[in-house]
Structures are given as C-alpha cells and as structure tokens.
C-alpha cells in the first residue's frame, strides 16, 4: 500500500519500489518492474522468458531539493521463437538514455530562462550534455512575414559577423526571426525564400542596405524611419559643436561646460533663471554654441508641433535655420535628412516605431551576457527565440 502511494507521488507508473536510500547529497530509489509478457521486436511473438538483468543508475528530477537517482533493475527478455534478446520498454525512460523523460522536460523548460551552466547545475547533468540536448530539441524555421515589418540589428559578435539582424511585427509585438548578419546579400537570400507579397510597410533605422533591400525585394512598400534614429542626429550635432568650441575655453570654463552639458539638451521652457544665466555665460564665450542651441530648439519644435499636414513645411523651416547657422556639424545632419526625407516624413503619417525591436535587442543582450557569450550563431538564435517567442 505504501509503495503504491510513493510511486504515485513520484509519478512512476507500473514499477515497484524495493527501498529508498537517503544519502548526504542525493536520494537513491531502487525500483523494478514486474515480469510481464513482452512482444519480440523481431518476430512479434510474445514471451515472458527472462534472459538476465542488470542494474542501471538513472538520473531523475530533484526530490526535496536533493538530486535523485533511480536504481533500476533492468531486465532483458529472450524470445523463444527466434532467440532475440531485448530489454523491456519503460514509460519514463528513453532507449539508450541515462536520464528520465521528465528530467529532459524540466531541462527544456529551465533552459528558456537560465543559461546552460545554471541548468546543468540544477539538473545534475553535464554542461555539454545540456547543450547537446538543447541543440537537438530546439530549432525554429520562420515561414511567414507580417504586413508591417520592423528590421533592426544588434551587436551579437557571433561566428557569422559582428552584427546580427532582427525582424519582427511592431503592430502585434511579435519577434519573427534573427538573421546571421546585416549584409545586403544575406538579407536578399533570406527574404527570397519567404512569401513577401504580404509586406506593405517597413520600419527601419537609417542603414542604407535596409532601404535598398526593401525597394528591390518587396512590392512598393512604404518605408518609415524609426523616430529615435533621426532624433539622435540632432543630439550628435549639438555635442560635436560643444566639444569643438569648449577646446578654446579656459580650463575652469571647460570643466564647467562639460559638467553642465545636460543644460544644452534640456528644453528651453524647463530652464530656471539660474540655468538660463549659466547658458548665457557660455553663449557669450562661444557664439557658435548659441547658434547650435537655436537649431536644437527649432528641431524640437518641429518634432513636437508637426503632424501629417505641416511636417514637410516645418522641416523646410528647420533646413533654413540650419543653413543660416552656418554650422558644419548641422550641415551633415541636413544632408542626412535630405537623403531620408520621405521616410522621415512617413513617421508622422504612421504610428509605428522600432521600439519593440529595440527592447528585443536588449533582452537578447541580457541572454547572451547571462551565458557569458555564445559564439555559435545557430545556438544563439535558438536560445533567443525559445526565450522570447
């Protein structure tokens, strides 16, 4: 009676527990199955003749936070018709394996949240065994694409290159796939094998190969530049002006400007009297800094007040302010905006960004950092997809 309840508690079917040993570091549960009529795998004849048996030590899931081993008396039967020797089948054990099926299931669940080393320690299996089982059971093939495609890269530094490419759906917030690198030839080959007719819009950063890919591989898609990627051009231009002009400051003023550089990026409406006085002091030392500040404020006004009806008109005014400033740092920004003007203006027409994909980028970096780096791209891709899909 007690043996029945123990087997039910442990989830072991059709076995008899002979005894349990409580060691310092683990449990050993000695089990065996009753002699039954078995079917020969060769001639399909029934037999109950036992040829011999042996003891096999099988690793199982933890019991009360201690490692657990099943000490199985494993029988080998003999077919009286054809003489074939064969082992009896077990519901909890795969053939040729030294761990139970439920330990494998626990491993495949844990590997979605933890790195391979942690899973190996938790299950008691070897590190290489965990990786081998992960590679065997986790594999993803993408067969579809969304109507609105978001594409971005992240620095993975795997065997396939420094950058890997991510595609997803910003509308339904779904990750679709990770591509080995961001080279145009790789991207073309990848999308060539997928149904592309469904794609109506592509959200991207200002990486020229993405634009070339979308125009050549898809059927007249609407291209949208992610807002973050063109806003930061304004930040970069202002910082380049600051770094240039502060080289001519006295040492005291140079250190003060470096500490107070956040004031340059703070909206003018949010400045108090003391902060405005400090900025005016530096503006008196460097007129170019004041010109850059005016361009920055004009940019933020364009960004805040523009919509689909006046975005282009307000952008033309921004170009004029940049031209009047005469600052080379902002001339580069203007040329970039001219090259991507249609795609930038589309960001005012459609409410889609790469924010979701950027979040995925961060999560993948955390996964990689927890694993202390994964050089194998296929393994890195499957690890990220199994954790995030």
Secondary structure, DSSP 8 states (H G I E B T S, - for coil): -HHHHHHHHHT--S-EEEEEEE-SSEEEEEEE-----EE-TTT--EE--EEEEEEEEEEEEEETTEEEEEEEEEEEEE-TTT--EEE--BTTB-TT-SBBHHHHHHHHHHTTTS-HHHHHHHH---HHHHHHHHHHH---------SEEEEEEEEEEETTEEEEEEEEETTTTEEEEEES---HHHHHHHHHTS--TT--EEEE-S-HHHHHHHHHHSSS-EEEE-HHHHHHHHHHHHHHHHHHHGGGS-HHHHHHHHHTTHHHHS-GGG--HHHHHHHHHHHHH-HHHHHHHHHHHHHHHHHHH--TTTHHHHHHHHHHHHHHHT-HHHHHHHHHHHHTHHHHHHTTTS---SHHHHHHHHHHHHHHHHTT----HHHHHHHHHHHH-
